[in-house]
Amino acid sequence: MGVGLLNTIEVILNGLMTGVMYSLVALGFVLIFKASGIFNYAQGVMSLFAALTLVGFQSGQIPFAELINAVFGTDVHHFGFTMPAILATLCALAVMVLFAIIVERLILKHLVNQEPIILFMATIGLAYFLEGFGDMMWGSDIKTMDLGLPQGGSFWFEDVTKTWAAEGSDYWGMYVDVLDVIAASVAICLVIALTLFSQYTKTGRALRAVADDHQAALSVGISLRYIWVVTWAIAGLVALVAGSMWGAKSGVQFSLSLIALKALPVLMLGGFTSIPGAIVGGMMIGVGEKLFEFYVGPMVGGATENWFAYVLALVFLVFRPQGLFGDKIIERV
Amino acid sequence: MRLSTIAAMAATAMMTAGPALADLTIPLLSYRTGAYAPSGIPYADGFTDYMTLLNERDGGIGGVPVNVLECETGYNTQKGVECYEATKGDGSLIYIPQSTGITYQLIPKATADEIPVHSVAYGRTSAVNGKVFPWVFINPGTYWDAASIMIKYALEQEGGSLEGKKIALVYHNSAYGKEPIRTLQELGKKHGYELTELAVDHPGQEQKSQWLQIRRERPDYVFMWGWGVMNQVAIQEAANIRFPMEKFMGVWWSGSEGDVVPVGDGADGYKSVTWHAPGKDFPVFDDIQKHVVDAGKAAGDGSKIGEVGYDRGLYTAVLVAEAIRIAQEATGGGEITPADMRDAYEALGITDERWTELGLPGFAPAFQNSCEDHGAPHMGAMQQWDAKAKKWTLVSDFMEPDYDVVNPLIEEDSMAFAAENNITPRTCE
């Protein structure tokens, strides 16, 4: 094969992997929107908060240490022990479940039957609160996410693909980041697990019933409040996975919340109500933006990825407003 | 009550009500919150701790206490301008904007209000020309100086020639990130290297395309003009593609602990330009420990002392304090005005002997400002990260930029600004 073709394949492969990383964030949006019709502006911040909590537990950091020190005049920062990654992950998950319960009790319960825009505004407030709360709880330092996951290009893949190039060509082999492969595998497992959960468990079926029709679900005795807690807890789990994967790439820091911006075009393309749509949409955005940057970027000064993802999503919106996999909205008068 | 008693009471009340007016008020537009807080906190701590040291150890400067008026901007330009408006009436002597965006907003405002602005190695590069920007100072150097110093270092590494070499510039896609492009292009014409420009959109969390391109093109050097998360991601991606770290160099805003620690061992060998020596192996830090930290008066929890950001805050505070001393000597009294401060900044110079007296021997190069030059010493050294020891080490001497290339660019840009804004450059004879 020619080096040009191999480079294109490399760009597509990396686009797919990056797209799955975007999908991880988009999944959280889809879950909450599907179950409650709320566009959760706080999803990106939830990823940040979950990652901060995971690293905090793992490193044995004392939550609210600065506040405690300021109020009581102490000088405490760490418990003096560290936690294994799995235990820290479970503790962080427990915090996200607690967060879901609190959100339901303090916000959602009081906003039942309100307009979607009111609920959206509430999630904006929640996002800013959670960012400040995370800062107060864990501090604003950049933290290292060490889950023991390997990073960097795969030597094996490089060696294999090196032989694909025409003889005599100066080709180094294809680059694929091992962490991206792991993230993609985790995302696929997550989607399978969520699909099985919603198809074959009682709670999952209740979730789908609420997603289809709130009133009808209530009339057959499904507790809306319980379903909301479950939905936000699952979104918390997705946020934890997304935060961990992105945190492993760039360290855990407050700009992590901005990854939500990469999820929006994915949602526009894949649809707000489809779990497979989030994955397919993510991969399409990932491949599209990487190919555009590869072929057109150098001609227009580069840095095209952010805006091109939105252009791609807008084009799909024009022809298919509900997204590729979203439910078609038909309202009869 | 007799009228004289009332007058005496009123006079007493007036004297006791406003002690702050007698202080040397220095607003610090800091950012301890938000996405950039990891950079803002050590800087603000370093600045404040040094001023606290002068107050605690020396009773202030020239016997007058220093009042650091910290105002939180969150690295937001609009908030920075609000901070300026809120504090300029408090007797503020000089502004340290701590953001290029805020600096651009403050240059016309502070110039009109006749308050000096010190953008410490950031902001508008051509503001170094004191003939056009009399109220703005940019010590210890400009981005164009940094670009030239990086090329000078690469020249040293390559035995004096970059002919036929490839250099890739990975830059934040903003006015700040684009600053070095022109200088690097001009230096490319002179030294015969090929420059590839790779823009990264804010915030820089995703840079796969740029690093795949670097992997394909295999440049001899990669330079970085990054900020925030862009730095950590770039260093991580460079490690991932196994780019030789000793050939990867960042500007000074891409060279602090927060940029390399999250990458772990992969960041070992990464380099960046610096205008001061790293660490806390200087006598002044003993004084800070004794008079500030141990006395429970430190701005932070003490964990940032000696970090690159902390040292930069301290460096800034030293320059401000030295300018205040010069202003006090010139006016013959303790209290000074912003105009006195501006004159003092223009006369500001620190010799090697003075750095030693300040407890900072070898910390930074000696320099002397002038009417024309508001950005001395323009020098930078290369520091390298040791991931095992978790510390930066200087790996070069402090170098001057290529003035033959940089100065004409500054002249051209500042004169264009003067023409656009109907400014008649002052003469400096």
Interface residues (C-beta under 8 A of the other chain):
Chain A: N7 E10 V11 N14 T18 E66 N69 D75 H77 G132 D135 S140 D141 I142 K143 T144 M145 D146 Q151 G152 G153 W172 Y175 D177 W246 K249 S250 G251 V252 Q253 F254 S255 L256 L258 I259 K262 K290 E293 F294 G297 G301 G302 A303 E305 N306
Chain B: R32 T33 G34 A35 A37 P38 I41 N173 E197 L198 A199 V200 D201 P203 Q205 E206 K208 S209 Q210 L212 Q213 R215 R216 G228 V229 Q232 V233 Q236 A239 N240 I241 R242 G258 V261 P262 V263 G264 G266 D301
